[in-house]
Amino acid sequence: MSDNSNPHGQTTGHVWDETLAELTNPPPKWWMLGLHASWILVVLYTLYYPSWPLLNGHFKGLAGWTSIGEFKKDMKEVTDIRAKYEDKLPGMSAAAILADDELKNYVIRSSKVLYGDNCAACHGSGGGGNPGYPALVDDDWLFGGSIDLINTSIANGRKAMMPKMGGAQLSTAEIDKLAGAIHNGTVVSEPLYAAKGCIGCHGPDGKGMAALGSANLVDKIWRFAAKDQLASIKATIAHGVNDPTDPSTRKAEMPAWKERLTDIQIKKLAVYVHALGGGQ
């Protein structure tokens, strides 16, 4: 305690040492102006915008502003900008959209969310393919990569079938030989390839047939990629793909999206996916 005297002004009597005391000097004028400006601004803000709770609701604000109203206004602006392109889409095929550079660029940019909501769970956000699902960025297409075939794949889905070759068809040693040749990209030169009928589905050049959805066996792009790729190839040969007679068969089916997406959305996705892998 002190006698309330201090060279810097009157004190409250609280002095902790010879230099530290609690003064009674008024705040600076700029600070007081700021204080009053602040509470005035708060009052004006609560009058202009929705604010105070009332018995049956709340004060609506003099401006009549609502967050929903602002959202609808912003959406209208976006819709008006998009209308230039969206109005063209109903009467166009996916191929026609692809041929129009300006429209194609719009569709690709505007379809990112559409792809993320419907395709990314299986094929990855960038099209690289999640584990067990095909990549869309390598330009390797089981059913063909033309814009029309991609559109068909999305609309109707895809489900190819490779019969199991293990057991009566191929011995373990023969599976090992075929798998090794496929792994090395030299399966066409392996006599078993033709002798066991593989050529019928995968073609004389081993590059597969889009009409059957059969895989390219010479490009070393793996539908069922694995750390031990050779073992994975052996499993595919032995148990097949979607073979209902083998409980260990590979499962590989893309569902149809025509019941979930509109025709325009499917065309947009076809263009987007075509751009991811370069298409054909």
Rosetta blueprint (number, residue, H / E / L):
1 M L
2 S L
3 D L
4 N L
5 S L
6 N L
7 P L
8 H L
9 G L
10 Q L
11 T E
12 T E
13 G E
14 H E
15 V E
16 W L
17 D L
18 E L
19 T L
20 L L
21 A E
22 E E
23 L E
24 T L
25 N L
26 P L
27 P L
28 P L
29 K H
30 W H
31 W H
32 M H
33 L H
34 G H
35 L H
36 H H
37 A H
38 S H
39 W H
40 I H
41 L H
42 V H
43 V H
44 L H
45 Y H
46 T H
47 L H
48 Y H
49 Y L
50 P L
51 S L
52 W L
53 P E
54 L E
55 L L
56 N L
57 G E
58 H E
59 F L
60 K L
61 G L
62 L L
63 A L
64 G L
65 W L
66 T L
67 S H
68 I H
69 G H
70 E H
71 F H
72 K H
73 K H
74 D H
75 M H
76 K H
77 E H
78 V H
79 T H
80 D H
81 I H
82 R H
83 A H
84 K H
85 Y H
86 E H
87 D L
88 K L
89 L H
90 P H
91 G H
92 M L
93 S L
94 A H
95 A H
96 A H
97 I H
98 L H
99 A H
100 D L
101 D H
102 E H
103 L H
104 K H
105 N H
106 Y H
107 V H
108 I H
109 R H
110 S H
111 S L
112 K H
113 V H
114 L H
115 Y H
116 G H
117 D H
118 N H
119 C L
120 A H
121 A H
122 C H
123 H H
124 G L
125 S L
126 G L
127 G L
128 G L
129 G L
130 N L
131 P L
132 G L
133 Y L
134 P L
135 A L
136 L L
137 V L
138 D L
139 D L
140 D L
141 W L
142 L L
143 F L
144 G L
145 G L
146 S L
147 I H
148 D H
149 L H
150 I H
151 N H
152 T H
153 S H
154 I H
155 A H
156 N H
157 G L
158 R E
159 K L
160 A L
161 M L
162 M E
163 P L
164 K L
165 M L
166 G E
167 G L
168 A L
169 Q L
170 L E
171 S L
172 T H
173 A H
174 E H
175 I H
176 D H
177 K H
178 L H
179 A H
180 G H
181 A H
182 I H
183 H H
184 N H
185 G L
186 T L
187 V H
188 V H
189 S H
190 E L
191 P H
192 L H
193 Y H
194 A H
195 A H
196 K L
197 G L
198 C L
199 I H
200 G H
201 C H
202 H H
203 G L
204 P L
205 D L
206 G L
207 K L
208 G L
209 M L
210 A L
211 A L
212 L L
213 G L
214 S L
215 A L
216 N L
217 L L
218 V L
219 D L
220 K L
221 I L
222 W L
223 R L
224 F L
225 A L
226 A L
227 K L
228 D L
229 Q H
230 L H
231 A H
232 S H
233 I H
234 K H
235 A H
236 T H
237 I H
238 A H
239 H H
240 G L
241 V E
242 N L
243 D L
244 P L
245 T L
246 D L
247 P L
248 S L
249 T L
250 R E
251 K L
252 A L
253 E L
254 M E
255 P L
256 A L
257 W L
258 K L
259 E L
260 R L
261 L L
262 T L
263 D H
264 I H
265 Q H
266 I H
267 K H
268 K H
269 L H
270 A H
271 V H
272 Y H
273 V H
274 H H
275 A H
276 L H
277 G H
278 G L
279 G L
280 Q L
